[in-house]
């Protein structure tokens, strides 16, 4: 699945919101995280027993993870780091 800005805005932000990032950067980060860890992992980052969070907080958590993933591009043994992160959620 590929995320779109409309989907992120409606489902993750809960409506129109202004972020200090361009929409394309947010979408790229979401797609990078989804590719690395999957949609279930992403949902788990914003879900606690009985509640599903929306808003800037959950979005920025995914964006920062996506930016972190991008920073690992070309790093030796990055897969080991990714495994640790995927288990942390």
N, C-alpha and C positions, 0 to 999 in steps of 0.2 A: 504494500500500500504506500502511496506517496501522499504526503500531507500538502494541503493548499493553505494559503493565507486565510481564505474564507472559513475553512474548517477549524483552523487554530483559533481564529477570532471568535467564532460562534461556540465551539465546543470547549476549548481550553480557557479562553479569556472570559467567556460568558457574555460577550458583546463587544462593541467597539472600544478600543483602548489605544492609548499612545504609549509606545515603547521608545527607548532611545536607540533603537536598532531599526534598520530598514526591514520591511516585510520579507524581502528576499533572503536576508540573513537569518531571520527566524525560521522560515520554511526550510532552508538548507540545513540548519541545525537540527530541526525536528526529523528530517529525512535521514540525516546522518545517524542520529540516535536510534531511530527505528531500524535502520539497516544493521547496526551493530548489536542491538539488544532485543529488538522486537517490540511490538505494540503492547503486549501484556506487561512487559517490564515498565514501559512508559506509564501505563495506567496505574501500576502499583506505586509509582512515585507520587501520585496525587490522590491515592485512596487509602483511607483508614477505616477501621471497622464501622460500617454503616454510613460512611460519608465519602463523597467524592468532591474534591476541591476544584474550584475554577479561579481564574484571576491571574494577576501578574506573577505571583509567587510560583505557582506550578509551571507557568510558561518559562520563567527565567531559570528555573531548575533544569528544565530540558535544554534550553539554549546554552547555559553554561556547560552542561555535559557535552553538548554538540561541539562547542568551541574547544573544550578539553580534548575531545576525540580528534579534532582537526590538528591540534598541536602535537599529537602523537604520530602524525604522518611522517614516515621515514625513521622512526625510532626503533632501534633494535629491541626485540623481545616485547614489543607492544602488546602482543596477544596475551601474555601473562598478566599484564596490567589490566587489560580489558576483562579477563576472567574474574579478577578480584573485584572489579567494579560491578560486574553483572551479578555477583553473588551478594554484594553489599545491600541490595534493595530487597 
